[in-house]
């Protein structure tokens, strides 16, 4: 019986709570509608702050926070050769790659790659596309199965049997209409017939150990020389997968030992060369991570300034509602109820501002994408999705609490007797409100100065870089790149 009574009591309390919440929401909505100009200004201010935060978060999520689209990406590392006591991003030589692959026990597999341009002819108009030349072991390292067909194998890394090609999903859609039947067909790549053996899935990203953005749309086998004459030619990016339970530090120690053996065996080319590893995500992002985190900090400051500005507006408006609060308090509304009413109004305003901000972010990400430099990698993953919506919702609630808390607290401290007699909050309440407003204004000015100084520094620095004398006349001068390859150009 006691348990049944407790359940009924709990149900009754919940019912009363939700009834009061609905009443507060209706009253808050009427307050917002009664002052459309004031409410519109608050919503617009919030929309700018929340929209900017959501837009930058969508870029941060797509570029930095999104995991690499490979099997167990945390096991992937970029491997570099470098002079001793240095950390240069010096590419591998083909003989060193073979030696590491045979001798390493801490790496499951290692593969190498290089970029190239290809002239593609077959169905549709001929086109020039960016592509990758890589070993079959590299595709094995990534662990991404093809959407259709197969990947090339080591037996096809030999001159004469290397006439196979794997296409990206985008190129397959544009040039071949997305037909699965193209697997097995022949196309012309740099004037030579190649068989299409596979199509990669839409989400596949070719690794970028060089940093920056990779725009590869097809991949062909890499034919390598192992003779010692090639040991001085550093041109291959290397990506490896660590053995289970092996750390990057342990793998690097082993690679340094292999490099020391090669230095002793081939002093003419390897005497000063060692090796080191770097997490593939870190190498892919380069310095982009710091830039995006800095931008997120900037838009966070803008949102804080917006919240401080709205808090000041609500405090000023609250001073005009003192008699209303006093009357409600005199007829039985306790101070907790008044605080809840103020917070409900703030959260409802914040909800409208958050919705407008999310729409602003949704429309603004496209414009933001057009301004992102070409050296920013992984931009294909930037989109306004449910995670961005969740971030915007959380930001909306936090912002509503931030700018609504101060008016609610001052409302709870109002001397109702004095307010009814004098029509104001009383001297103590007015002085406290004014001091807090002064603090808000000082905080806004301080954060504004930080943003303005940073903006001026960036503008001046950019202007100085662009105005540097290049010591030659660049007017009406064009630069073009020409790549001549294939059977017709084998002779000088």
C-alpha positions in Angstrom: 0.0 0.0 0.0 2.8 2.4 0.9 4.5 1.7 -2.5 1.3 2.3 -4.3 0.8 5.6 -2.4 4.4 6.7 -3.2 3.8 6.0 -7.0 0.6 8.0 -7.0 2.3 10.8 -5.2 5.2 10.8 -7.7 2.8 10.7 -10.6 0.8 13.6 -9.1 4.0 15.7 -8.6 5.1 15.1 -12.1 1.7 16.1 -13.5 1.8 19.3 -11.5 5.4 20.0 -12.7 4.5 19.5 -16.4 1.3 21.6 -16.0 3.4 24.4 -14.5 6.0 24.0 -17.2 3.4 24.3 -20.0 1.9 27.4 -18.2 5.4 29.0 -18.0 6.0 28.2 -21.7 2.7 29.8 -22.8 3.4 32.9 -20.7 6.9 33.1 -22.0 5.7 32.9 -25.6 3.2 35.7 -24.9 6.0 37.9 -23.5 8.1 37.3 -26.6 5.2 38.1 -29.0 4.3 41.3 -27.0 7.8 42.7 -27.8 8.5 41.6 -31.4 11.3 44.1 -32.0 13.2 43.2 -28.9 12.7 39.4 -29.4 13.8 39.6 -33.1 17.0 41.4 -32.0 17.8 38.7 -29.4 17.0 35.9 -31.9 19.2 37.5 -34.6 22.1 38.0 -32.2 21.9 34.4 -31.1 21.6 33.2 -34.7 24.9 34.8 -35.6 26.7 33.3 -32.6 25.2 29.8 -32.8 25.2 29.7 -36.6 28.9 30.6 -36.7 29.8 28.0 -34.1 27.8 25.3 -35.8 29.4 26.1 -39.2 32.9 26.0 -37.9 32.1 22.8 -35.8 30.9 21.1 -39.0 34.3 21.8 -40.6 36.2 20.8 -37.5 34.2 17.5 -37.3 34.6 16.7 -41.0 38.3 17.4 -41.2 39.8 16.7 -37.7 37.3 14.8 -35.5 36.2 12.3 -38.2 38.3 9.1 -38.1 40.3 8.1 -41.2 38.0 5.9 -43.4 40.3 2.8 -43.1 40.3 -0.4 -41.1 41.6 0.3 -37.6 43.0 3.7 -38.6 44.9 4.2 -35.3 47.4 1.5 -36.4 48.4 3.5 -39.6 51.6 5.5 -39.6 53.5 7.5 -42.2 57.2 6.4 -42.5 59.9 8.8 -43.5 63.6 8.7 -44.2 65.5 11.7 -42.8 69.0 12.9 -42.0 70.2 11.9 -38.6 69.0 14.1 -35.7 66.4 15.7 -38.0 62.7 15.2 -38.7 62.5 15.9 -42.4 59.6 14.6 -44.5 62.1 13.0 -46.9 60.5 10.3 -49.1 61.6 6.8 -49.4 63.8 5.2 -52.1 62.5 2.0 -53.8 65.4 -0.3 -52.6 65.0 1.0 -49.0 61.3 0.2 -49.2 62.0 -3.4 -50.2 64.6 -3.8 -47.4 62.2 -2.4 -44.7 59.3 -4.6 -46.0 61.5 -7.7 -45.7 63.2 -7.0 -42.4 60.6 -5.3 -40.3 58.8 -7.4 -37.6 56.8 -4.6 -36.0 54.9 -3.7 -39.2 52.1 -5.8 -40.6 52.6 -4.3 -44.0 54.1 -1.2 -45.6 53.3 0.3 -49.0 54.5 3.2 -51.0 52.9 5.7 -53.4 53.4 8.7 -55.6 51.1 11.1 -57.4 50.8 11.7 -61.1 48.6 13.1 -63.9 46.9 10.8 -66.4 45.4 11.3 -69.8 42.2 9.2 -69.8 40.3 8.1 -72.9 37.5 5.6 -73.4 33.8 6.2 -73.0 32.9 9.9 -73.2 35.3 12.8 -73.9 39.0 12.3 -73.1 40.1 14.0 -69.9 43.1 14.7 -67.7 42.8 13.5 -64.1 44.9 13.4 -61.0 45.7 9.9 -59.9 48.0 7.8 -57.7 50.7 5.2 -58.5 51.0 2.8 -55.6 52.0 -0.7 -54.6 49.4 -3.4 -54.0 50.7 -3.6 -50.5 49.6 0.0 -49.9 46.0 -0.9 -50.7 46.3 -3.9 -48.4 47.6 -1.6 -45.6 44.4 0.6 -45.9 42.1 -2.4 -45.7 39.3 -0.9 -47.8 37.6 -3.5 -50.1 36.5 -2.3 -53.6 32.8 -1.6 -54.3 33.0 -3.6 -57.5 35.7 -5.8 -58.9 39.1 -6.2 -57.2 42.3 -4.4 -56.3 45.5 -5.0 -58.2 48.0 -7.5 -56.9 51.8 -7.8 -56.5 52.1 -9.8 -59.7 50.9 -6.7 -61.6 53.8 -4.6 -60.3 55.9 -5.8 -63.2 56.5 -4.0 -66.5 54.2 -5.5 -69.1 51.6 -6.8 -66.6 50.9 -3.5 -65.0 48.2 -2.4 -67.4 45.3 -2.4 -64.9 43.5 0.5 -63.2 41.2 1.0 -60.3 38.7 3.9 -60.5 37.3 6.2 -57.8 33.6 6.3 -57.2 33.3 9.9 -58.5 35.2 9.2 -61.8 33.1 6.0 -62.3 29.9 8.0 -61.9 30.9 10.9 -64.1 32.8 9.2 -66.9 31.1 5.8 -67.0 27.6 6.5 -65.8 27.9 4.3 -62.7 27.6 1.0 -64.7 29.1 -2.0 -62.9 29.7 -3.6 -66.3 32.7 -1.3 -66.9 34.8 -3.7 -64.7 36.8 -5.7 -67.2 36.6 -3.1 -70.0 39.7 -1.5 -71.5 40.4 2.2 -71.5 43.4 4.3 -72.6 45.6 5.6 -69.8 48.4 7.8 -71.1 48.0 6.3 -74.5 48.2 2.7 -73.4 45.3 0.2 -72.9 44.5 -0.6 -69.3 41.9 -2.9 -67.9 39.5 -1.6 -65.3 39.7 -4.1 -62.5 37.9 -2.4 -59.6 35.8 0.5 -58.4 36.4 2.0 -55.0 33.5 3.0 -52.6 32.3 6.5 -52.4 33.8 7.2 -49.0 37.3 6.0 -50.0 40.1 8.6 -49.4 43.6 8.0 -50.8 46.2 8.7 -48.1 48.0 12.0 -48.1 51.4 11.5 -46.3 52.5 14.8 -48.0 49.7 16.6 -46.2 47.1 18.8 -47.9 44.2 17.6 -50.1 44.4 14.5 -52.3 42.3 14.6 -55.5 43.3 11.2 -56.9 40.6 9.6 -59.1 42.3 6.5 -60.4 45.2 4.2 -59.3 47.6 2.1 -61.2 50.3 -0.3 -60.0 53.8 1.1 -59.2 56.7 -0.6 -61.0 59.8 -0.2 -58.9 63.5 -0.8 -59.4 65.5 -2.5 -56.7 69.0 -2.0 -58.0 71.4 0.1 -55.9 71.5 2.9 -58.4 68.0 3.9 -57.2 69.0 4.3 -53.6 69.7 7.9 -54.0 66.3 8.7 -55.5 63.9 9.8 -52.7 60.4 10.1 -54.2 58.0 7.7 -52.5 55.6 8.3 -49.7 55.3 5.4 -47.3 52.4 4.2 -45.2 52.5 1.3 -42.8 50.2 -0.7 -40.5 51.6 -1.6 -37.1 51.4 -5.1 -35.8 48.8 -5.7 -33.1 50.0 -4.5 -29.7 53.0 -2.7 -31.2 53.3 1.1 -30.5 54.6 3.6 -33.0 57.6 4.2 -30.7 58.6 0.5 -30.8 58.2 0.4 -34.6 60.3 3.6 -35.0 63.1 2.0 -32.8 63.2 -1.0 -35.1 63.2 1.1 -38.2 66.1 3.2 -36.9 68.0 -0.1 -36.4 67.2 -1.1 -40.0 68.4 2.3 -41.2 71.6 1.9 -39.3 72.3 -1.5 -41.1 71.6 0.1 -44.5 73.9 3.0 -43.6 76.7 0.5 -42.9 76.0 -1.5 -46.1 75.5 1.4 -48.4 77.6 4.3 -47.0 77.5 6.3 -50.3 73.8 6.8 -50.2 72.6 5.9 -46.7 75.4 7.0 -44.4 73.4 9.9 -42.9 69.9 8.5 -43.3 67.6 7.3 -40.5 63.9 6.7 -40.3 60.9 7.7 -38.1 57.2 7.3 -37.9 54.3 9.7 -37.7 50.6 8.9 -37.1 48.8 9.1 -40.4 46.1 11.4 -39.2 48.6 13.8 -37.8 50.6 13.8 -41.1 47.4 14.2 -43.2 46.2 17.2 -41.2 49.6 19.0 -41.0 49.0 22.4 -39.4 45.2 22.4 -40.3 44.2 21.1 -36.8 45.6 24.1 -35.0 44.0 26.6 -37.4 40.5 25.1 -37.1 40.8 24.9 -33.3 41.8 28.6 -33.3 38.8 29.4 -35.5 36.5 27.5 -33.1 38.0 29.5 -30.2 37.2 32.7 -32.2 33.6 31.9 -32.9 33.2 30.7 -29.2 34.3 34.3 -28.2 31.7 35.7 -30.6 29.0 33.6 -29.0 30.1 34.6 -25.5 29.9 38.3 -26.5 26.4 37.6 -27.9 25.3 36.0 -24.6 26.8 38.9 -22.6 25.0 41.4 -24.9 21.7 39.6 -24.5 22.1 39.2 -20.8 22.5 43.0 -20.5 19.4 43.6 -22.7 17.3 41.2 -20.5 18.6 42.9 -17.3 17.5 46.3 -18.7 14.2 44.8 -19.7 13.8 43.1 -16.3 14.1 46.5 -14.5 10.9 47.5 -16.4 9.1 44.3 -15.1 9.7 44.7 -11.4 6.1 45.7 -10.6 4.9 42.7 -12.6 7.1 40.4 -10.5 6.1 42.1 -7.3 2.4 41.6 -8.1 2.9 38.0 -9.0 4.9 37.5 -5.8 2.3 39.2 -3.7 -0.4 36.8 -5.0 1.5 33.7 -4.0 4.2 33.0 -6.7 7.4 32.0 -4.8 10.8 33.1 -5.9 11.7 29.7 -7.4 8.7 30.0 -9.7 9.8 33.5 -10.8 13.3 32.3 -11.5 11.9 29.4 -13.5 9.7 31.8 -15.5 12.7 33.9 -16.4 14.8 30.9 -17.4 11.8 29.5 -19.5 11.7 32.8 -21.4 15.4 32.8 -22.0 15.4 29.2 -23.1 12.5 29.8 -25.5 14.3 32.8 -27.0 17.4 30.7 -27.2 15.5 27.9 -29.0 14.3 30.3 -31.7 17.8 31.7 -32.0 19.3 28.2 -32.2 16.9 27.2 -34.9 17.7 30.3 -36.9 21.4 29.7 -36.3 21.2 26.1 -37.5 19.5 27.2 -40.7 22.2 29.9 -41.1 24.9 27.2 -40.6 23.2 24.9 -43.1 23.1 27.6 -45.8 26.5 29.0 -44.8 28.6 25.9 -45.0 28.4 25.8 -48.8 29.8 29.4 -48.9 32.4 28.5 -46.3 33.5 25.5 -48.3 34.2 27.8 -51.3 36.7 29.8 -49.2 38.6 26.9 -47.7 42.1 26.8 -49.2 43.2 23.9 -51.4 45.7 22.7 -48.9 43.0 21.7 -46.4 42.5 18.0 -46.6 39.3 15.8 -46.0 36.9 18.6 -46.9 34.6 16.0 -48.6 33.5 15.0 -45.1 32.3 18.4 -44.2 28.5 18.5 -43.9 25.7 19.7 -41.6 24.4 16.4 -40.2 22.8 15.1 -37.0 26.0 15.6 -35.0 26.1 19.2 -36.0 22.4 19.5 -35.0 23.2 18.0 -31.6 26.1 20.4 -31.2 23.8 23.3 -32.1 21.1 22.1 -29.7 23.6 21.8 -26.8 25.0 25.2 -27.6 21.5 26.6 -27.7 20.6 25.3 -24.2 24.0 26.4 -22.7 23.6 29.9 -24.3 20.0 30.2 -23.0 21.1 29.3 -19.4 24.1 31.7 -19.7 22.2 34.8 -20.7 19.1 33.9 -18.7 20.7 33.2 -15.4 21.6 36.7 -14.4 18.1 38.2 -15.0 16.6 35.3 -13.1 18.9 35.7 -10.1 18.2 39.5 -9.9 14.5 38.8 -10.2 14.7 36.4 -7.3 16.4 39.1 -5.2 13.8 41.8 -5.8 12.3 43.5 -2.8 8.6 43.1 -3.6 7.4 45.5 -0.8 9.7 48.3 -2.0 8.9 47.6 -5.6 5.1 47.9 -5.0 5.7 51.1 -3.0 8.2 52.8 -5.2 7.6 51.2 -8.6 11.2 50.1 -8.8 13.6 47.3 -7.6 14.9 49.4 -4.7 18.3 51.0 -4.3 20.2 47.9 -3.4 18.7 45.9 -6.3 19.3 48.8 -8.7 23.0 49.2 -7.6 23.6 45.5 -7.9 22.1 45.4 -11.3 24.1 48.3 -12.5 27.3 46.9 -11.2 26.7 43.6 -13.0 25.8 45.5 -16.2 29.1 47.3 -15.9 30.9 44.0 -15.6 29.1 42.6 -18.7 30.1 45.7 -20.7 33.7 45.4 -19.6 33.8 41.7 -20.5 32.3 42.4 -24.0 34.8 45.2 -24.6 37.7 43.0 -23.5 36.6 40.1 -25.8 35.9 42.5 -28.6 39.4 43.9 -28.3 40.9 40.4 -28.5 39.0 39.7 -31.7 39.8 43.1 -33.2 43.5 42.8 -32.4 43.6 39.3 -33.9 41.8 40.5 -37.0 44.1 43.5 -37.5 47.2 41.3 -37.0 46.0 38.8 -39.6 45.1 41.6 -42.1 48.4 43.4 -41.6 50.4 40.1 -41.9 48.6 39.2 -45.1 49.1 42.6 -46.6 52.8 42.4 -45.8 53.2 39.0 -47.4 51.3 40.1 -50.5 53.3 43.3 -50.9 56.7 41.6 -50.7 58.8 42.4 -53.8 59.4 39.1 -55.8 62.4 40.6 -57.6 60.9 39.9 -61.0 58.0 41.3 -63.1 55.0 39.0 -62.6 52.6 41.0 -64.8 51.2 39.0 -67.7 53.4 36.0 -66.9 51.7 32.6 -66.9 53.1 29.3 -65.6 52.0 26.0 -67.1 52.9 22.4 -66.4 53.3 19.8 -69.1 53.7 16.1 -68.4 54.9 14.0 -71.3 54.8 10.2 -70.8 53.9 7.1 -72.6 55.4 5.0 -75.5 55.6 8.0 -77.8 58.0 9.8 -75.5 60.4 7.1 -74.3 63.3 8.5 -76.4 64.8 11.9 -75.6 
